[in-house]
């Protein structure tokens, strides 16, 4: 009897899965990501990852300001984002205390109020800041 009930339940479930249409998603999720990697003259690497809650075509530009200790320079910057890389610019300022790095991320999008998560990483130290387009998102890391 138990086996018969179990088989009937499985058959009903299979019929429901096949007969009922899948419910459409309520909203399409669109995200884009930028993540420049700054290689510094002292051997440190600073990565800034921006998760932007819109598609690439809605991004007008992205600007980063990297604050480093005096005497530290940027040797190389790699922009790993696909089509958004040509919209990214950066400035470097040598105005931080020793062993302290600060990033400022500023994103302008076609729509107002687009959510952004800016995550700065130095070696294994990670700092995330949450905000919206047209806001300056600042993260400071001291090691």
C-alpha positions in Angstrom: 0.0 0.0 0.0 2.8 2.4 0.9 4.5 1.8 -2.4 1.3 2.4 -4.4 0.7 5.7 -2.6 4.3 6.8 -3.2 4.0 5.9 -6.9 0.7 7.8 -7.2 2.3 10.9 -5.5 5.3 10.8 -7.9 3.0 10.4 -10.9 0.9 13.4 -9.8 4.0 15.4 -9.2 5.4 14.5 -12.7 2.1 15.5 -14.4 2.0 18.8 -12.5 5.6 19.6 -13.6 4.9 18.8 -17.2 1.4 20.5 -17.4 1.9 23.7 -15.5 4.0 26.3 -17.2 7.0 27.6 -15.5 6.3 31.0 -13.8 8.2 33.8 -15.5 10.7 35.7 -13.5 9.4 38.9 -11.9 12.4 40.9 -13.0 15.5 40.4 -15.1 18.6 40.9 -13.1 21.2 43.0 -14.9 24.6 43.5 -13.3 28.0 44.6 -14.5 31.3 44.5 -12.8 34.6 46.4 -13.0 37.8 45.4 -11.3 41.0 47.3 -11.9 44.1 45.8 -10.4 46.8 48.4 -9.3 50.3 47.1 -9.0 52.4 49.4 -6.9 56.1 50.2 -6.8 56.4 48.7 -3.2 55.1 45.3 -4.5 51.6 45.7 -3.1 48.5 45.1 -5.3 45.3 46.9 -4.7 42.1 45.6 -6.4 38.9 47.5 -6.6 35.8 45.5 -7.6 32.6 47.4 -8.3 29.4 45.4 -8.5 27.0 47.8 -10.3 23.3 46.9 -10.3 22.7 47.7 -14.0 23.9 46.5 -17.4 27.1 47.9 -19.0 25.2 50.0 -21.5 23.8 52.1 -18.7 27.2 53.1 -17.3 28.4 56.5 -18.4 31.7 56.5 -16.7 33.7 55.2 -13.7 36.4 57.1 -11.9 38.8 55.8 -9.2 41.1 57.8 -6.9 43.8 55.7 -5.3 45.5 57.2 -2.2 48.9 55.7 -1.5 51.7 56.4 1.0 54.3 59.0 0.0 56.9 57.6 -2.4 54.6 54.8 -3.7 53.8 54.9 -7.3 51.6 52.8 -9.7 53.7 50.5 -11.9 50.8 49.0 -13.8 47.0 49.0 -14.0 45.0 46.2 -15.5 41.3 46.9 -16.3 39.7 43.5 -16.4 36.2 44.6 -17.3 35.0 43.7 -20.8 33.3 46.6 -22.6 33.3 48.9 -19.6 37.1 49.2 -19.4 37.3 52.1 -21.8 34.9 54.1 -19.5 37.2 53.8 -16.5 39.7 56.4 -15.4 41.9 56.7 -12.3 44.0 59.2 -10.4 46.7 58.5 -7.8 47.5 60.7 -4.8 50.5 60.1 -2.6 48.8 61.5 0.6 48.1 58.4 2.8 50.0 57.5 6.0 52.4 54.6 5.8 50.7 51.2 5.2 47.4 52.9 4.5 45.5 52.8 1.2 42.3 54.5 0.4 40.1 54.1 -2.7 37.4 56.4 -3.9 35.0 55.0 -6.5 32.6 57.2 -8.4 30.1 55.7 -10.9 27.7 57.7 -13.1 24.9 55.8 -14.7 22.0 56.7 -17.0 19.5 55.9 -14.3 19.6 57.5 -10.8 19.9 55.5 -7.7 21.7 52.4 -9.1 23.0 50.3 -6.2 26.8 49.7 -6.1 29.1 47.6 -3.9 32.7 48.8 -4.0 35.2 46.2 -2.6 38.8 47.1 -2.1 41.4 44.4 -1.5 45.0 44.6 -0.4 46.6 41.2 -0.1 44.1 39.4 2.1 42.5 42.5 3.7 39.1 43.3 2.2 36.8 46.3 2.8 33.4 46.7 1.2 31.3 49.9 0.9 27.7 50.2 -0.2 26.1 53.1 -2.0 24.5 54.4 -5.2 25.5 55.9 -8.5 26.8 59.5 -8.3 28.0 58.9 -4.8 31.7 58.8 -3.8 32.3 55.4 -2.2 35.4 55.5 0.0 37.2 52.4 1.5 40.3 52.7 3.6 42.6 49.8 4.4 45.5 49.8 6.9 47.9 46.9 7.2 
